[in-house]
């Protein structure tokens, strides 16, 4: 576990995970940190993601108003934490429904690791915004493809599935479920305007 927390080891593991997601997932699962450590790791990746995201917003050109435009970093952190929490539960519950064997803690560890990898992607996006703005759209699309590819492989390893096609369908189902509940929650909190409300 100590070896995993070293920056150099984390960067090498991130590189190896991108090159071989299944092997990377198996390596991460072998660390098996206790639940208290998982909670701290969860909080850390959320905080770091919000900090990097705020820097990206500062150096980015102004954009059109969005549903969360102007939201405080604390609100954004709450939204991201909620999204990751729902993702963990969806991966665990939907996988179990289809006969998977992964534990909740293992699902949490893989989601945390996935988010950690995408902290590096956020850093790349930050450099793109500052140095090569025209490449930002391409990097964002590649990041989305990478996210789905890693997630599908992580779920396959977690639950012992062999068919990536089946896992992809599960991922899409879980994704729609997460978006529905997240959108509902944000609307109730007043962070997303109600479409039926009068302008």
C-alpha positions, 0 to 999 in steps of 0.5 A: 500500500505504501508503494502505491502512494508514492508519486512515481509508482502512481504515475507508472501504474497509471501509464501501465493501466492505460496500456493494459487496463485489465492488468492495471485493475488487477494490480490496483485490486491487489492493494486492498486498502481498508474502508477508512483509507478508501474514504480518504482516497475518495475525498482526496481525488474529489478535492484535487479534481475540483482544484484542477478544474477551477484552474482550467476554468480560470485560464479558459476563454468565457463560455456560454452559461451552463446549468452549473455555471457560477456554482461554488467549488463546494457545490461542484465538489458535492456534485462530483462526489455524488456522481462518483458515489452513484457510479460505485453503487451502480457498478456494484449493484448492476454487476451483481445483478448480472452475476458478477462477484465484485465487492463494494470496496473493490468497486470503490477502489477502481472508481477512485483509481479511474478518477486519479488517472483522469486527474492527469487528463485534467492536467493535460487539458490545462496545458492544452487550454494554456498552450494549444486551445484548438486541441482541447476539443480533440483531447476531450473526445479522446478522454471520453473514449479512454474513460469508457474503455478503462471503465468497461475493462475495470468492471470486467475484471471486478466482476469476472466477466469475459464479454466486454460487449455485455459489460459495455451494455451494462455500463450504458444502462448504469450510466443512464441510471446515474444521470437520471438520479443525479439530474433529479437530485440537482434539480431538487437542490436548485442547481439545475433549472427545472425545464417546466418552470416559467422563464 
